Amino acid sequence: MTATPVWSVDPRTGRQREQVAAQATPQEVDGAVRAAAAARAALADAPGRAAFLRAAATLLDEAGSDVVAAADAETALGPGRLTGELARTTGQLRSFADAVDEGAYLDVRIDRADPSLSPPRPELRRYKVPLGVVAVYAASNFPLAFSVPGGDTASALAAGCPVVVKAHPDHPATSELCASLLRRAAVSCGLPADVLAVVHGFDAGLELIRHPLVAAAGFTGSVRGGRALFDAAAARPVPIPFHGELGSLNPVVVTPAAAAERAAEIGAGLAGAVTLGVGQFCVKPGLVLVPEGAEGDLLAEALAKALGETEPGVLLDHRMREDFVAGVRERAALPGVRAPVTPGSGGEHTVRAGFLTVAARTLLAGGRYALLLEECFGPVTVVVRYADQAEAAAVLGLLPGNLSATLQLSGAETGGAPGPAAELLARVTGLAGRIVVNGWPTGVAVAPAQHHGGPYPAATSHSTSVGGTAIERWLRPVAYQSVPDALLPEELREANPRGLPRRVTGGPTGS
């Protein structure tokens, strides 16, 4: 049987660049998973894991010009954007190495035995252990930070879990290059190269989620693809955790006071957020509530001016381009929907940015207008003009879960006593995993307090895929009751040789 080739394609021309690999057969997927499972024991050494993550970051930095060139050739995202993404990716690897050294992610808790309690309390010691092999499904729009060397991979490796990545077809050459660097880093630290593997192909992705040795999965992509994998993970004889980031509208609410105070500034900022990365950020504002009236008109005019001056851009692949053009055409054809700046085709290989606008009362009619509440991937947003706070609240009540929600408030609303602004904040908190005030959601900082997730369909779990707590997805707690010290895992022994942070009840606290 002839292997199906995997081609690297130039999105600027639609032409094949080179054959990178072949789609993995079921036997090859099985071999990759089994090799990863066999490498699991080598990852048990925490200092070795931390050294590996730092070595991977160093090799990626040293090969930076080649990595950026490969990614740009396959995604058209541009060297500037990709250089920043590479720095984010290597910084992410180093931050997880620091987390491994610190050890707080193990959540060590000790309850001393207390026979005086009723009922008596036995000695209990609890920490978290790695799940096993993790399947990672790479994203199209971040060929580094959410792909082979990205946050899912880095956090899983930090937890002590080997990783098999299903590469995204939009950047296979970049995936292979990054995988080779991570495997080299592993070997340089005395670890098996198979702590990380890459497979290609749609069928390989299905084989991967069904493999009995895969213990968990991470996904970033569409609602349709993510839901299919989520269902497959749940349908296994032994279901596994599936941490998926699927889709999000990322609503923005502009209050009348904010529009009166700085309409032009908000309009220009919105245009920048909508067109960043040619509108291919998962946190692009896709629905914006703007008040009716003169101030809202000024905001729309500023948005139209900025979008009208935006040059056509190249999407990640031609299928996405076709979906974008068809999607905006279908939405613009709805009665009552206008396109002050018409989004759509900008040429054979490009798209134009723009926006659609509709009255809130029209959107609230439901029916086919529900299409406006679905994500359209690319440089477009829907501006919903609302008459009063009740209409705005009714529109928000139609929305599913989101990664982010943004409020544009006036100075008085941010500094005054609790009132409508606080009520609005409480309302959008129920809709999203991250709330932004007087900023824009594009740009997700890699930081300990970050949360990149949200209610379904933004995500299939309540965990984050960005930030230090992303490591928690790949761990499970185990409690040891009345186990002799000599038999305990090193992390739970009384001597605490690594000096791990601990929470102790019924005895001295600290390490």
C-alpha positions in Angstrom: 0.0 0.0 0.0 1.4 3.4 -1.0 1.9 5.9 1.8 -0.1 9.1 1.5 2.4 12.0 1.2 2.3 15.0 3.5 3.1 18.2 1.6 4.2 21.6 2.8 2.1 24.2 1.0 2.8 28.0 0.5 -0.5 29.8 1.4 0.6 32.8 -0.5 0.4 30.9 -3.8 -1.4 27.6 -2.9 1.6 25.7 -4.4 3.2 22.6 -2.9 6.7 23.4 -1.5 8.0 20.0 -0.6 7.0 16.6 0.6 7.7 16.5 4.3 6.5 13.1 5.5 3.9 10.5 4.9 0.6 10.1 6.8 1.1 7.7 9.7 -0.4 4.2 9.4 -2.2 2.6 12.3 0.9 0.5 12.9 3.1 3.6 13.0 0.7 5.4 15.4 0.8 2.3 17.6 4.6 2.3 17.5 4.9 5.9 18.4 2.5 5.6 21.4 4.2 2.5 22.7 7.7 4.0 22.4 6.4 7.1 24.3 4.9 4.9 27.0 8.2 3.1 27.3 10.0 6.4 27.8 7.7 7.4 30.7 9.9 6.1 33.4 12.8 8.3 32.2 10.7 11.4 32.8 10.2 10.5 36.5 13.4 12.4 37.4 12.3 16.0 38.0 15.7 17.7 37.6 16.2 15.8 34.4 12.8 17.0 33.1 13.6 20.6 34.0 17.0 20.4 32.2 15.3 18.9 29.1 12.8 21.7 28.9 15.5 24.3 29.2 17.7 22.5 26.6 14.7 22.4 24.2 14.2 26.2 24.6 17.9 26.8 24.0 18.0 24.7 20.8 14.8 26.4 19.5 16.4 29.8 20.1 19.6 28.8 18.5 17.7 27.6 15.4 15.4 30.6 15.5 16.1 31.9 12.0 15.4 28.5 10.5 12.3 27.9 12.6 10.8 31.3 11.8 11.6 30.9 8.1 10.0 27.5 7.9 6.9 28.7 9.8 6.5 31.8 7.6 6.8 29.8 4.4 3.9 27.6 5.6 1.7 30.1 7.3 2.4 33.6 5.8 2.2 35.0 9.4 5.3 37.1 8.8 8.8 37.0 10.5 7.9 39.7 13.0 4.9 37.9 14.4 6.7 34.5 14.3 9.8 35.9 16.0 7.6 37.0 18.9 5.8 33.7 18.9 9.1 31.8 19.1 10.1 33.9 22.1 6.8 33.2 23.8 7.3 29.5 23.1 10.8 29.2 24.5 9.8 31.4 27.5 6.9 29.0 28.1 9.3 26.0 28.1 11.6 27.7 30.6 8.7 28.7 32.9 7.5 25.1 33.1 11.1 24.1 33.9 11.0 26.6 36.8 7.6 25.1 37.9 9.2 21.6 37.9 12.0 22.9 40.1 9.7 24.6 42.5 7.4 21.6 42.8 4.2 23.4 44.0 2.3 21.8 41.2 2.5 18.5 43.1 0.2 20.0 45.7 1.7 18.0 48.5 -0.6 17.8 51.6 0.1 16.0 54.8 -2.5 15.3 57.6 -0.8 14.0 60.7 -2.5 11.2 62.5 -4.7 12.4 65.3 -6.3 9.6 67.5 -8.0 12.2 69.7 -10.4 13.2 66.9 -13.8 11.5 66.5 -13.5 9.5 64.4 -9.7 9.2 64.7 -7.7 10.6 61.7 -5.1 8.3 60.2 -1.8 9.6 58.7 -2.6 10.8 55.2 -0.1 12.1 52.6 -1.3 13.3 49.2 0.3 14.5 46.0 -0.2 14.3 42.2 1.2 11.9 39.7 1.4 12.1 35.9 -1.3 10.4 33.9 0.8 8.8 31.1 1.1 9.4 27.4 -0.6 12.6 26.3 -1.9 13.2 22.7 -1.6 16.8 21.6 -3.5 18.1 18.5 -1.6 21.1 17.1 -3.3 24.3 16.2 -3.3 25.9 12.7 -2.9 29.6 13.8 0.1 29.2 16.2 2.7 27.0 14.5 4.9 27.3 17.5 3.1 28.3 20.7 0.2 26.0 20.3 1.8 23.3 18.2 4.7 20.8 18.5 6.8 22.8 21.1 3.8 24.7 22.5 2.0 24.9 25.8 0.2 21.6 25.7 3.5 19.8 25.0 5.5 21.8 27.4 3.1 21.4 30.3 2.6 17.7 29.7 6.4 17.0 29.6 6.8 19.1 32.8 4.2 16.9 34.5 6.2 13.9 33.5 4.0 12.7 30.6 5.5 11.7 27.2 3.8 13.4 24.3 2.7 12.3 20.8 1.7 15.2 18.7 -0.7 15.0 15.8 0.8 17.7 13.6 -1.4 20.3 11.9 -1.4 19.9 8.1 -0.9 23.6 7.6 2.7 23.5 8.9 4.2 20.0 8.6 7.7 21.1 7.9 7.8 23.4 10.9 6.4 20.6 13.0 9.1 18.2 11.9 11.8 20.8 12.5 10.6 21.6 16.0 10.2 17.9 16.8 13.7 17.2 15.8 15.0 19.9 18.1 13.0 18.7 21.0 14.1 15.1 20.5 17.8 16.3 20.3 17.3 18.2 23.5 15.9 15.0 25.2 18.9 12.9 24.2 21.3 15.7 25.3 19.8 15.4 28.8 20.1 11.6 28.9 16.4 11.0 28.1 15.0 8.8 25.3 14.1 10.8 22.1 10.7 9.1 22.2 9.5 11.2 25.1 8.2 13.2 22.1 6.9 12.0 18.8 5.0 13.5 15.8 2.5 11.8 13.6 0.7 13.2 10.5 -2.7 12.6 9.0 -6.4 12.8 9.8 -6.8 9.1 10.4 -3.7 9.1 12.6 -5.4 11.6 14.8 -8.3 9.2 15.3 -6.0 6.3 15.9 -4.2 8.4 18.5 -7.3 9.3 20.6 -8.4 5.7 20.6 -5.1 4.2 21.6 -5.4 2.4 24.9 -2.0 3.7 26.1 -3.0 7.4 25.6 -4.1 8.7 28.9 -5.2 12.3 28.1 -5.4 14.7 25.2 -5.1 18.4 24.4 -6.6 20.1 21.4 -6.8 23.6 19.9 -9.0 24.0 16.8 -12.6 24.1 15.5 -15.8 23.2 17.3 -16.5 20.5 14.7 -13.1 18.8 14.9 -12.8 19.2 18.7 -16.2 17.8 19.4 -15.6 14.7 17.3 -12.4 14.0 19.2 -14.0 14.8 22.5 -16.8 12.3 21.8 -14.2 9.7 20.7 -12.3 10.2 24.0 -15.5 9.7 26.0 -16.6 6.6 23.9 -13.4 4.6 24.6 -13.7 1.5 26.8 -11.7 3.6 29.3 -12.7 7.3 28.8 -9.9 9.8 29.1 -9.7 13.5 29.9 -10.0 15.7 26.7 -8.9 19.3 27.2 -10.1 21.0 24.1 -10.2 24.7 23.1 -12.8 24.8 20.3 -14.4 28.1 19.4 -15.2 31.6 20.7 -16.9 34.8 19.7 -15.2 36.8 22.5 -17.9 39.5 22.9 -17.1 43.1 23.5 -19.6 45.5 25.2 -19.1 49.2 24.8 -21.2 51.2 27.3 -22.8 54.5 26.2 -20.6 56.4 28.6 -17.4 54.8 27.1 -18.6 55.6 23.5 -19.3 59.2 24.5 -15.8 59.5 26.1 -13.6 57.9 23.5 -15.5 56.5 20.5 -12.7 57.1 17.9 -10.1 55.4 20.2 -12.3 52.4 20.8 -13.1 52.0 17.1 -9.4 52.1 16.1 -8.5 49.7 18.8 -11.2 47.3 17.8 -10.0 47.4 14.2 -6.5 46.4 15.4 -7.8 43.5 17.4 -10.0 42.2 14.5 -7.1 42.3 12.0 -4.3 41.1 14.2 -2.9 38.0 12.5 -5.4 38.5 9.7 -8.2 37.9 12.2 -6.9 34.4 13.0 -6.5 34.7 16.7 -8.8 32.5 18.8 -9.5 35.5 21.0 -10.4 37.9 18.1 -13.5 40.0 19.0 -16.2 38.5 16.9 -19.3 40.3 18.3 -19.3 43.9 19.6 -22.2 45.5 21.3 -22.3 49.2 20.5 -24.9 51.7 21.6 -27.3 53.3 19.2 -27.0 57.1 18.7 -24.4 59.6 17.7 -21.5 58.3 19.9 -22.0 54.8 18.6 -22.0 56.2 15.1 -18.7 57.8 15.7 -17.2 54.5 16.9 -18.5 52.7 13.8 -17.0 55.4 11.6 -13.6 55.1 13.2 -13.8 51.3 12.8 -14.8 51.6 9.2 -11.9 54.0 8.5 -9.3 51.8 10.1 -10.6 48.6 8.4 -10.9 50.3 5.1 -7.2 51.2 5.2 -6.2 47.6 6.0 -4.3 45.8 3.2 -5.6 42.4 2.1 -4.0 39.5 3.9 -3.2 35.8 3.4 -5.0 33.3 5.6 -3.3 30.1 6.8 -4.6 28.0 3.9 -6.9 28.2 0.9 -9.7 26.1 2.5 -9.9 28.7 5.3 -9.9 31.5 2.7 -12.9 29.8 0.9 -14.7 29.3 4.2 -14.2 32.9 5.2 -15.4 34.3 1.9 -18.5 32.0 2.0 -19.2 32.7 5.6 -19.2 36.5 5.4 -21.3 36.4 2.2 -23.9 34.3 3.9 -24.0 36.5 6.9 -24.1 39.7 4.8 -27.1 38.4 2.9 -29.3 38.2 6.0 -32.1 40.9 5.9 -31.2 43.9 8.1 -27.5 43.1 8.0 -25.3 45.8 6.5 -21.6 45.8 5.6 -20.1 49.3 6.0 -16.8 47.8 5.0 -17.3 44.7 3.0 -15.2 41.7 4.1 -14.4 38.9 1.6 -12.1 38.1 -1.2 -9.2 40.4 -1.7 -7.7 38.5 -4.7 -6.9 35.0 -5.7 -5.0 34.3 -2.5 -6.0 37.1 -0.1 -9.0 38.4 1.9 -10.2 41.8 2.8 -11.0 42.9 6.4 -14.4 44.4 7.2 -17.4 44.3 9.5 -21.1 43.7 9.5 -23.7 45.6 11.5 -27.1 44.6 12.7 -29.7 46.0 15.2 -30.0 44.1 18.4 -33.8 43.8 18.0 -33.1 42.1 14.6 -30.6 39.7 16.1 -33.0 38.9 18.9 -35.6 37.6 16.4 -33.6 34.4 16.3 -34.0 31.9 13.5 -31.4 32.3 10.8 -29.8 35.2 12.7 -28.2 32.6 15.0 -25.6 32.4 12.2 -24.2 35.8 13.5 -23.5 34.1 16.9 -21.2 31.6 15.3 -17.4 32.3 15.0 -16.2 33.3 11.5 -12.5 32.7 11.3 -10.8 35.6 9.7 -10.7 39.5 9.7 -14.4 40.2 10.4 -16.6 41.2 13.3 -20.3 41.8 13.8 -21.3 45.1 15.4 -24.7 44.9 17.2 -26.3 48.2 17.9 -28.4 48.2 21.1 -31.0 50.7 22.3 -30.6 50.2 26.1 -29.1 48.0 28.8 -32.0 45.5 28.6 -31.3 44.9 24.9 -27.6 44.5 25.5 -28.4 42.0 28.3 -30.8 40.1 26.0 -28.1 39.7 23.4 -25.5 38.5 25.9 -28.1 36.0 27.0 -28.0 34.4 23.6 -24.2 33.7 23.7 -22.6 30.4 24.4 -19.3 30.1 26.4 -16.3 32.1 25.4 -12.6 32.4 26.0 -12.9 36.1 26.7 -15.3 38.9 27.2 -14.3 42.6 27.1 -15.9 45.7 28.6 -15.2 49.1 27.3 -16.1 51.4 30.2 -15.8 55.2 30.9 -13.5 56.6 33.5 -16.4 57.3 35.8 -17.6 53.7 35.4 -14.2 52.2 36.4 -13.7 54.5 39.4 -17.2 55.0 40.8 -19.4 53.1 43.2 -20.8 49.7 42.2 -23.6 50.1 39.7 -24.4 49.1 36.2 -20.8 48.5 35.3 -20.4 46.0 38.2 -23.6 44.3 37.1 -22.3 44.1 33.5 -19.0 42.6 34.8 -21.0 40.0 36.8 -23.0 39.1 33.7 -20.1 38.5 31.4 -18.2 36.6 34.1 -20.7 33.8 33.5 -19.9 33.8 29.8 -16.1 33.6 29.7 -12.8 32.5 31.2 -11.0 35.8 31.0 -12.6 39.3 31.5 -10.8 42.3 30.0 -11.6 45.9 30.9 -10.6 48.8 28.6 -8.2 46.6 26.6 -8.4 43.9 23.9 -8.4 40.2 24.4 -5.8 39.5 21.7 -2.5 38.5 23.2 -2.7 35.9 26.0 0.1 36.5 28.5 2.0 33.4 29.7 1.7 34.1 33.4 0.8 32.2 36.6 -2.6 33.8 37.0 -3.6 33.4 33.3 -6.7 31.4 32.3 -7.2 30.5 28.7 -10.4 28.5 28.6 -14.1 29.0 29.3 -17.5 27.5 29.3 -18.4 25.1 26.4 -17.8 25.5 23.5 -14.8 27.7 24.3 -13.4 24.6 26.1 -14.4 21.1 27.0 -13.0 21.4 30.5 -12.5 24.1 33.2 -8.7 24.0 32.9 -6.4 26.5 31.2 -4.1 25.8 28.2 -1.9 28.8 29.0 -0.1 29.7 32.2 1.5 27.7 35.0 -1.7 25.9 36.1 -1.9 24.2 32.6 0.3 21.5 34.1 -2.6 20.4 36.3 -4.4 18.9 33.3 -1.9 16.0 33.1 -1.9 15.0 36.8 -4.1 13.0 39.1 -4.1 13.0 43.0 -3.1 10.0 45.0 -3.4 9.7 48.8 -1.3 7.4 50.9 -2.8 6.3 54.3 -0.7 5.0 57.1 2.2 4.1 54.7 5.6 3.7 56.3 8.0 6.5 55.5 10.5 4.2 53.8 7.8 3.0 51.3 6.5 6.5 50.4 7.4 8.3 47.2 10.4 10.6 47.8 8.1 13.7 47.5 6.1 12.6 50.5 8.8 11.4 52.8 9.3 13.2 56.1 12.8 14.3 55.2 11.5 16.1 52.1 14.9 15.9 50.3 13.8 18.2 47.4 12.5 20.9 49.8 9.0 20.8 48.2 6.4 23.2 49.5 3.9 21.4 51.7 0.6 22.0 53.5 0.7 20.2 56.8 -2.2 19.7 59.3 -1.5 18.7 62.8 2.2 19.4 62.8 4.9 21.9 61.8 4.2 23.7 58.5 6.5 24.3 55.7 9.1 22.0 54.2 
